[in-house]
């Protein structure tokens, strides 16, 4: 059992008020039974993928330094729709255009309805098809894309770009040139679209761009790189929204709920089987803890009465 917790700590939440009153009793007990085994740091400030994504990719047997992580193809394969065709996710979004930068607003804040999303995609289809992209509607903020253009296209994670200057994250790969042109065409197309006219009248953000993410081809896993068949990996995104928006109170409350559910389940599993793995992640690091050997556990228990969750979480953003 392997529990991966993205945004267990966040650079957007770094002050004494973040840790004051944060009670995580199950995590505290769990940390006394686990030993940190792996530290995963971003290879640089422009790392395309989040640490929890790279960690999950590692559990799937994918290369840790892979330039593309084909999440769209993998997620479709989990639904019984495996394909060797290059795939990606496309998310309609709003870019806030300023004097010196263009900032990606959180697509979730659009509150885009299914009907609005479908109408926008229908209007965009002729342009997408001209570039050999077959796009099908999956949900309001997630459209499924297929096309040869996506085969070797490194695409930054959506979470890397939210709240950031889009220009810093635009793919520079030669394969991205048609997409850059397509972005410009879509901005002109969507400017006066009836959906956006209605949204503007309601003083809602308009949809003026899209973001491609999770692009690539899902290659077969070789026996040597295949993950252990006995490990069940769970990725909890419960803390994501509050961390992305720097909401301390919501983040604390959600952490406490997570501690009472998923973390408590891992603790019970560890006590019952002696096995369990916990990965705590921030935007730029991931620390993985596994069951400590009995001798090490006895020694550390004598040295410390209890582990401090706050210190462990802060280490994710201070390392």
C-alpha positions as CSV (number, residue, x, y, z in Angstrom):
1,X,0.0,0.0,0.0
2,X,1.6,3.3,-1.2
3,X,-0.1,6.6,-0.4
4,X,1.1,9.7,-2.3
5,X,-0.1,13.0,-1.0
6,X,0.5,16.0,-3.4
7,X,0.7,19.5,-1.8
8,X,1.3,17.9,1.7
9,X,3.3,21.2,2.0
10,X,3.2,24.2,-0.3
11,X,5.5,27.1,-1.0
12,X,2.3,29.2,-1.1
13,X,1.6,28.3,2.5
14,X,4.7,29.1,4.5
15,X,4.3,30.9,7.7
16,X,3.7,30.3,11.4
17,X,0.0,30.4,11.0
18,X,0.2,27.4,8.6
19,X,1.5,25.1,11.3
20,X,-0.3,26.6,14.4
21,X,-2.9,24.2,15.6
22,X,-2.4,21.7,12.8
23,X,-3.2,18.4,14.6
24,X,-2.4,15.2,12.5
25,X,-2.4,12.4,15.1
26,X,-2.4,9.5,12.6
27,X,0.4,11.0,10.6
28,X,2.3,11.6,13.8
29,X,2.0,7.9,14.8
30,X,2.8,6.8,11.2
31,X,6.0,8.8,11.1
32,X,7.3,7.0,14.2
33,X,7.0,3.7,12.3
34,X,8.4,4.8,9.0
35,X,11.9,5.7,7.8
36,X,12.6,8.2,5.0
37,X,14.1,6.2,2.1
38,X,14.0,8.5,-0.9
39,X,14.2,12.3,-1.6
40,X,13.1,13.4,-5.0
41,X,13.9,17.0,-6.0
42,X,13.0,18.9,-9.1
43,X,15.9,18.7,-11.6
44,X,15.6,22.4,-12.1
45,X,13.3,25.5,-11.9
46,X,11.8,24.7,-15.2
47,X,10.8,21.0,-14.5
48,X,7.8,20.2,-16.6
49,X,6.2,17.7,-14.2
50,X,5.2,17.9,-10.6
51,X,7.1,15.7,-8.1
52,X,4.0,13.6,-7.3
53,X,3.6,12.9,-11.0
54,X,7.2,11.8,-11.4
55,X,6.9,9.7,-8.3
56,X,3.7,8.0,-9.6
57,X,5.4,7.5,-13.0
58,X,8.2,5.8,-11.2
59,X,5.8,3.4,-9.5
60,X,4.5,2.6,-13.0
61,X,7.9,1.6,-14.2
62,X,8.3,4.7,-16.4
63,X,11.8,6.4,-16.6
64,X,12.3,9.0,-13.9
65,X,13.9,11.4,-16.3
66,X,11.3,10.9,-19.1
67,X,10.7,14.2,-21.1
68,X,7.0,13.2,-21.5
69,X,4.6,11.6,-19.1
70,X,1.7,10.2,-21.2
71,X,-1.0,10.6,-18.6
72,X,-3.9,10.9,-21.1
73,X,-3.0,7.6,-22.8
74,X,-2.4,5.9,-19.4
75,X,-5.7,7.1,-18.0
76,X,-7.6,6.0,-21.1
77,X,-5.9,2.6,-20.8
78,X,-7.1,2.3,-17.3
79,X,-10.6,2.7,-18.7
80,X,-10.1,-0.2,-21.1
81,X,-9.3,2.1,-24.1
82,X,-5.6,1.4,-24.6
83,X,-4.1,2.8,-27.9
84,X,-0.7,3.2,-29.4
85,X,-1.7,6.6,-30.8
86,X,-0.1,9.7,-29.2
87,X,-2.6,11.4,-26.9
88,X,-3.0,14.3,-24.6
89,X,-5.6,16.2,-22.5
90,X,-6.7,19.7,-23.6
91,X,-8.1,22.1,-21.0
92,X,-10.0,25.2,-22.0
93,X,-8.8,28.1,-19.9
94,X,-8.5,31.9,-19.4
95,X,-5.3,33.8,-19.8
96,X,-5.2,37.1,-17.9
97,X,-3.3,39.4,-20.3
98,X,-1.3,42.2,-18.5
99,X,1.3,44.7,-19.6
100,X,4.3,42.4,-19.0
101,X,3.0,38.9,-18.7
102,X,0.1,36.6,-19.5
103,X,-1.1,34.6,-16.4
104,X,-3.0,31.4,-16.4
105,X,-6.1,31.6,-14.2
106,X,-7.2,28.4,-12.5
107,X,-9.6,26.7,-15.0
108,X,-11.7,25.4,-12.1
109,X,-12.6,29.0,-11.4
110,X,-14.3,29.3,-14.8
111,X,-17.1,27.1,-13.5
112,X,-17.6,26.2,-17.2
113,X,-20.8,24.2,-17.8
114,X,-20.9,21.1,-19.9
115,X,-23.0,22.9,-22.5
116,X,-20.6,25.8,-22.7
117,X,-17.6,23.5,-23.0
118,X,-19.3,21.5,-25.8
119,X,-20.2,24.6,-27.8
120,X,-16.7,25.9,-27.6
121,X,-15.2,22.6,-28.7
122,X,-17.6,22.4,-31.6
123,X,-16.5,25.9,-32.8
124,X,-12.8,24.9,-32.5
125,X,-13.1,21.5,-34.2
126,X,-12.4,22.6,-37.8
127,X,-9.1,24.3,-36.8
128,X,-8.1,21.3,-34.6
129,X,-8.8,18.9,-37.4
130,X,-6.7,20.9,-39.9
131,X,-3.7,20.2,-37.7
132,X,-4.5,16.5,-37.5
133,X,-5.9,16.6,-34.0
134,X,-8.9,14.4,-33.2
135,X,-10.5,15.9,-30.1
136,X,-13.4,14.4,-28.2
137,X,-15.3,15.9,-25.3
138,X,-14.6,14.1,-22.0
139,X,-15.7,16.7,-19.4
140,X,-16.1,20.5,-19.2
141,X,-12.4,21.1,-18.4
142,X,-10.9,18.0,-20.0
143,X,-11.0,17.2,-23.7
144,X,-9.2,14.1,-25.1
145,X,-6.8,14.7,-28.0
146,X,-5.2,12.2,-30.4
147,X,-2.7,13.0,-33.2
148,X,0.8,12.4,-34.5
149,X,1.7,15.9,-33.4
150,X,1.7,14.8,-29.8
151,X,4.1,11.9,-30.1
152,X,7.2,13.5,-28.6
153,X,5.8,16.8,-27.3
154,X,7.0,17.7,-23.8
155,X,4.0,19.5,-22.1
156,X,4.2,21.2,-18.7
157,X,1.7,20.0,-16.1
158,X,-1.4,22.2,-15.8
159,X,-0.5,22.8,-12.1
160,X,2.9,24.1,-13.2
161,X,1.2,26.9,-15.1
162,X,-1.7,27.9,-13.0
163,X,-1.0,31.4,-11.5
164,X,2.2,31.7,-13.5
165,X,3.4,33.6,-16.6
166,X,2.3,31.4,-19.5
167,X,5.2,32.5,-21.7
168,X,7.7,30.8,-19.3
169,X,6.0,27.5,-19.8
170,X,5.1,27.5,-23.5
171,X,6.7,24.3,-25.1
172,X,9.8,25.2,-27.1
173,X,9.9,21.9,-28.8
174,X,9.8,22.1,-32.7
175,X,6.6,20.1,-32.6
176,X,5.0,22.9,-30.6
177,X,5.1,25.5,-33.4
178,X,1.7,24.4,-34.9
179,X,0.2,24.6,-31.4
180,X,1.5,28.1,-30.9
181,X,-0.2,29.2,-34.2
182,X,-3.3,27.3,-33.1
183,X,-3.4,29.2,-29.8
184,X,-3.4,32.5,-31.7
185,X,-6.2,31.3,-34.0
186,X,-8.3,30.2,-31.1
187,X,-7.9,33.5,-29.3
188,X,-9.3,35.3,-32.4
189,X,-12.1,32.7,-32.9
190,X,-13.2,32.7,-29.2
191,X,-13.1,36.5,-28.8
192,X,-16.6,37.0,-30.1
193,X,-18.1,33.6,-29.5
194,X,-21.6,33.6,-28.1
195,X,-20.6,31.6,-25.1
196,X,-18.0,34.2,-24.2
197,X,-20.3,37.1,-24.9
198,X,-22.8,35.6,-22.4
199,X,-20.1,35.0,-19.9
200,X,-18.8,38.5,-20.3
201,X,-22.3,39.9,-19.7
202,X,-22.4,37.9,-16.5
203,X,-18.9,39.3,-15.6
204,X,-17.4,35.8,-15.7
205,X,-14.0,35.0,-17.1
206,X,-14.1,34.1,-20.8
207,X,-12.4,31.1,-22.4
208,X,-9.6,32.6,-24.5
209,X,-7.0,29.7,-24.7
210,X,-6.4,26.1,-24.1
211,X,-3.6,24.1,-22.4
212,X,-2.3,20.7,-23.5
213,X,-0.9,18.4,-20.8
214,X,-0.2,14.7,-20.2
215,X,0.9,14.3,-23.8
216,X,2.8,11.3,-25.3
217,X,2.6,7.7,-26.3
218,X,2.1,4.9,-23.8
219,X,4.9,2.4,-24.4
220,X,4.8,-1.2,-23.1
221,X,6.5,-1.7,-19.8
222,X,9.5,-4.1,-19.9
223,X,9.6,-6.9,-17.3
224,X,12.7,-5.3,-15.8
225,X,11.0,-2.0,-15.2
226,X,7.6,-3.3,-14.2
227,X,6.4,-2.2,-10.7
228,X,5.7,-4.7,-7.9
229,X,2.4,-6.3,-8.6
230,X,1.5,-6.4,-4.9
231,X,1.7,-2.6,-4.4
232,X,-1.5,-0.6,-4.5
233,X,-0.8,3.1,-5.2
234,X,-3.2,5.8,-4.2
235,X,-2.7,9.5,-5.1
236,X,-4.9,11.9,-3.1
237,X,-5.5,15.3,-4.7
238,X,-7.5,16.5,-1.7
239,X,-5.1,19.3,-0.8
240,X,-4.6,20.6,-4.3
241,X,-7.2,23.3,-4.6
242,X,-6.5,25.0,-1.2
243,X,-2.7,24.9,-1.8
244,X,-3.0,26.3,-5.3
245,X,-4.9,29.3,-4.0
246,X,-3.0,29.8,-0.7
247,X,-6.1,29.1,1.5
248,X,-4.5,28.3,4.8
249,X,-7.7,27.5,6.7
250,X,-9.1,25.2,4.0
251,X,-5.7,23.5,3.6
252,X,-5.5,22.8,7.4
253,X,-9.1,21.5,7.5
254,X,-8.6,19.2,4.5
255,X,-5.3,17.9,5.9
256,X,-7.1,16.9,9.1
257,X,-9.8,15.1,7.1
258,X,-7.1,13.4,5.1
259,X,-5.4,12.4,8.4
260,X,-8.6,10.8,9.7
261,X,-9.2,8.9,6.4
262,X,-6.5,7.9,4.0
263,X,-3.6,8.3,6.5
264,X,-5.5,6.4,9.2
265,X,-6.1,3.6,6.6
266,X,-2.4,3.4,5.8
267,X,-1.5,3.3,9.5
268,X,-4.0,0.5,10.1
269,X,-2.6,-1.4,7.1
270,X,1.0,-0.9,8.4
271,X,0.1,-2.2,11.8
272,X,-1.7,-5.2,10.3
273,X,0.9,-6.2,7.7
274,X,4.2,-4.5,8.7
275,X,4.2,-2.9,5.2
276,X,3.3,0.5,3.9
277,X,4.8,3.4,2.0
278,X,4.0,7.1,2.4
279,X,5.1,9.9,-0.1
280,X,4.7,13.5,1.0
281,X,5.1,16.0,-1.8
282,X,5.4,19.8,-2.4
283,X,5.6,21.6,-5.7
284,X,9.4,20.9,-5.9
285,X,10.1,17.9,-3.7
286,X,8.9,14.5,-2.6
287,X,9.9,12.5,0.4
288,X,9.1,8.8,0.6
289,X,8.9,6.9,3.8
290,X,8.7,3.1,4.2
291,X,8.4,0.7,7.1
292,X,11.4,1.0,9.3
293,X,13.4,-2.1,10.3
294,X,12.6,-3.2,13.9
295,X,16.1,-2.4,15.2
296,X,16.0,1.1,13.7
297,X,12.5,1.7,15.0
298,X,13.5,0.7,18.6
299,X,16.5,3.0,18.4
300,X,14.7,6.0,17.1
301,X,11.8,5.5,19.5
302,X,14.3,5.8,22.4
303,X,15.7,9.0,21.0
304,X,12.4,10.7,20.2
305,X,9.1,10.3,21.9
306,X,7.3,11.3,18.8
307,X,7.9,12.7,15.3
308,X,6.7,16.1,14.4
309,X,4.5,16.3,11.4
310,X,5.1,20.0,11.1
311,X,8.8,19.6,10.9
312,X,8.5,16.7,8.4
313,X,6.2,18.8,6.2
314,X,8.3,22.0,6.4
315,X,11.3,20.0,5.2
316,X,9.5,19.6,1.9
317,X,9.7,23.4,1.2
318,X,13.0,24.2,2.9
319,X,15.2,21.6,1.4
